[in-house]
Amino acid sequence: MRRSSVGTGLLVVLLGTACVGPTEKEINDSLDAQLRSVAGDWTSVATGQNPVRLEFRLQEGAGGQVSGTGTAKEENAAAPVPITVSGTYQRPALSLTFDGIVYEGQSVQGAIQGSYTSVGGVSTTLRLTRPGWSRDIPILLQEK
């Protein structure tokens, strides 16, 4: 009988400690805090024909303004080029403009608009433009 009560006591202790962890509220608060700001390092995953990879760091200013610097590299390019980033973040709406991108040998401007509602990132379209030309590239922007 003693062996059974020791085993039961051990089982109760193990079950009690196994359930310790963050609560749903703690998890939601943590995710909410992460999505509150876009400041920091970002990277991209693009698909399609000749995708562009963006690596940049954002800073937040007054009134939802964001700015930053980084690099852009199209898949077929030998090396990345420096870019500047500007835009706005009015949670959850993120709007960014990328200046300095070189695509297929031409200087282009890139722009995205999306909703930052998931720690998975912002899945959107990168619109590349120059006078008389544009191309849309599916892209996922993620905080590092």
N, C-alpha and C positions, 0 to 999 in steps of 0.2 A: 504494500500500500504506500509506503514511503517513497518508493521509486516513482510511482504514478504522480504523486503530488509535487515532487521535484521537477519532473518533466512538464507538468502543467504550469508550474511557476515559471520555468524557463521559457515556455512557449508564450506566456502572457508578456514577459519582458521583451522577447524578440518582436512580437507583434506590435507592442507599444512603441518601440524605438523605430521600427520599420516605417511607421506612418508619419514620422517627424520629417518635415521639409517645408518648403515655402507654401503658403496658402494661395488660393486662387487670387485673392486681393493683392498679395505681395507680388505675384507674377504679373498681374495686370498693371500694378503701379510701376514696376520695373520697365515693362514694355512701353508704357505711357511716357515715362521719363526719357527713354531712348528716342522716341518719335517726336519729342518736344523740340528737338534741335537738329539742324542739319550740319552743324559745325563739325569739322573733322575731315579725315581722309576718305575718299571715295574711289571706286573702280567701276568698270563697266564690263558687261558681257554682251557682245553684239552678234547678230546672226545675219544671214543673207549673203549676197554677193559682195565681196571685198569689204567686210565690216571694219569699223573703226574702234580701237580700244582707247578709252579715256581714263586717265589717272589724275586726280586733282584733290586739292585741299580747299574746303570752304570755311569762311569766317562769316559770322552773322553780325550785322550792324543794326542801327536804329530802324524802326518801322518795317521790319521784315526784310530789309535789304541783305543780300548775300553777295560775296565776292570771293575770288580765289585765283589760284594759278595751278598749272599742272602740265601734262603732256598729252598729246594725241598721236596715235599711230595707226594708219590704215594697214590692213593685213599685208599688202604688197610693198609697203614702204621699207626702205633700208633702216631708217631710224625714226624715233619719235620726234615731234616738233613741240616747242613750248606753246602753251595756250593761256589765255586769261578767261575767267568765268565771272559772269555777273548775273543777277536775277533777284527773285523774291521768294520768300517762304512765308505763306500765310496758312498755317496748318489747317488741312493737310496738303494744300496746293503748293507745288514746287514748280517754278518756272526758271529755266537757266538758259543763258546764251553763251556760246563758246566761240571766242575769236582766236584766229591763228591756225586753224585746222588747214592742212594741205591734203586734198583728196584727188587722186588721179592726176597729180601734178598741178592742180589748180588751188588757189587760195579760196576757201569757202568759210561760211559762218554756219555754226550748228546751233540748234535750239531744241529744247525739250519742254514739255508741259506734262505733269503727272501728279498723282496723289501719293503722298508718302504716308501710307496707312498700315504698313507691315514692315517688320524688321527684315523681311526678305528683300526689301528694296522697292524701287520704283520701276515698274515695267511700262515702257512707253515707246515712242518713236523718236529717233534722232532725225530731225529734218536738216539736211545740208542744203545751203543755197548760195548762189552767186548770180549775178545778173543774167537772166534768160535761162536759168537751169536750177533744178532742185532734185533731190533724191531723199527718200525716206528709208531709214534703216531701223529695224526693230532692235531695241536695246533694253538691258536691265542695268540700272544704276544701283550700286550697293555700297553702304558704309562699310569700311574695313573694320 
